[in-house]
């Protein structure tokens, strides 16, 4: 990653979460409201606190995250305006994990989806992408869902075509011990990319 002076803290940062399915958005709302029976994210939050190593109690991080998650919006990444209207203000950063390749029927659609979600970023904004390499399907219960199988060149090319500058690109082969019958993923990629500044 690029080394430079520490970033200026954003006052009162907000998190906007999105999902195509209403049932998923409602599940997130239940977690934000702290309802009994909502999905338990605490193991993940505890792991993040351990990685960060700041000694922050995970309960405090969870409380702050709930307070910052102000909007949970429907999204369709295949629309030029994925949220139905431009995001105001545009996002400083965008995080997408195992999403765009799973909802795109082919490589061209993946590239268009990346361009569409990139439109929600401010100039100079950052995109963090985590995704699958060489995956053609995954199972959700009894349903077998298709995935567009990507390689590193596909991801790099789509980012370039969408106008992003790649700041860091890492990929990992999936060890046989971690492969399961729920998909045929061959590896994963992590990308930090940046939208160019205007002018």
N, C-alpha and C positions, 0 to 999 in steps of 0.2 A: 504494500500500500504506500501511497505517497506520504512522505514524512514532511511535516511542517509545523507551524505553531499550533497550539491547541485551538480547537474551534471555539468560537464565541458561543456561550450557552444560549439556548433558545428560551426566552421567558415563557413559562406556562405552556410547554409543548403539548400538543394534542395528538392522539392516535386515532386514525380513521381506519376501521376494519371493513372489509367488503367480502361478499360471497354471493354467488349466483342463486343458491337455493335458500328459500325462506326458512326452511327448517334449520339450516345451519346458522343463519342470522339470529333466529330466536334462541338457539342454544347459547350463542355468545351473549345475548341479552340476559339470559338466565344467570350466566356466570357473573356478569357485571353487577347484577342485582343481588348476588350472593344467595340465590335460592337453593334450598335443599335439593339434592339430586342432580344438580348441574355437573357438567364434566369437571373432574378434579385436575386442575392444571398445576397443583402445588409441587409434584415431583419435578416438573420441568423448570418451574421458577426456582426451586431449591438448587437444581443443577446449574442454572445460570449464575446464581449467587456464588456457588462454589468456584465456577470458572473465573468469575470476576475477582474473587479473592479480596473483597473490600470489607468483609465482616458484616455486611448488611443483613439484618434478619429478613428471611424470605417473606414473612408476613408483611413487612413494611413495603417491600418491592411490589407485592401483589396489591396492596392497598393503593399505592401510587399508580400502578398500571390501570386498575379499575377506574380511578379518578380521571385518568388521561384519555381513556377510551370513550370519547364523547359521541361518536357517530358510528353506526354499523349500517352500511348502505348496500343495496343491491347493485350488482355489476354484471356487465356482459362484455368480456374482453374482445369480442368480435365486432363491436360497434366502434365507430370513430370516436364517439364520446361515451366511454365505457359506463359512466355513471348517469348518462342521460343528459347531462349538462356539464360544462367545465367545472372542475374542482376549484373552489374559491376559499382561501388562497391556494395556489398550486402547492403540491407537497414538496418538502425538502428532501425526503427520502421515500423510497418505495421498496417493500420487501415482498417477494413472491417465492413460495416454496412448493415445488412439485405441482404446479398449476398449469402453466401455459401449454406445456407439451401434452398434458392429460386431457385438455379440452380442445385441442387443435387436430383436425382430421388429416392434415398434411403439413409439410415444411413451410409452404407458402403461407398457410393460415397461422402457423406459429410466428412467422415473421411479422405478419400484419397485427397479430395480437400484441406482440412486443411493442410495435410502433404505437398502437392505441393506448396501452397502459403508460407508455412513456410520455404521452401528451398530458398526463396528470402531474408531471414533475415541473418544477420551476427550472429556468435556465441555470445550469450549474448543479442541479439536483443529482442525487445519487440513487442508483438502483442496485439492490442486492438480490441476486437470483440464485436459488438452489433448485436443481432439477435432475432428472433422470437421463442417463445415456443408454442408448441401445435397448430401450424398453418398448415393447409392442402391445402389452396388455397388463391390466391388474384386475384382481377380483375384489368385488365389494359384495360380500355375501355370495349369493348364487349368480350374480351378474358378472359377466366378463366384459370389461370396459376397454376400448382400444386406446392406445397411446401412440403418438407419432414418434418413431424411433429416431433419435437425434444422435449425431456424433459431434465432437468438439468443433469441427469446421462449420457445421450447421449453426451452432450457437454463436460462434464468432461472426459468421457472415450476417446473421439476423441482427445482431447488435450493431454492426457496422452500417447495415442498410437502414437501421432505425436512427442513425446519427449519434450513437453512443461512442464514447471513448472507453476502452477497456482499461481499467486501473489494475485489476488483478484477476487472474483466471486460474483456477485449480480444478483438477479432476482426479478422481480416484476410481480404480477398478474395484468392483464389488467382490470381496473374498468369498470363496465357495461356502465357507461356514456361515456367512450372513445371508445367503440366498435362501429364499423360501418358495413355497408353491403358490404364493399369492400374486407373483409377477415374474417377469423374466428380465428384470433390470440388470444391465451389465456394469454400470458404474454411475457415479453421480458427479455433478459439476457445481462449483461455486464461482460466482462472478460478482465482482464489484465494478460497476460501470458508471460513467458520469455523462450527463447530458451537457452539451456544449453551452457556454455562455453566449448570449446574444451579442451580435456585432463582432 
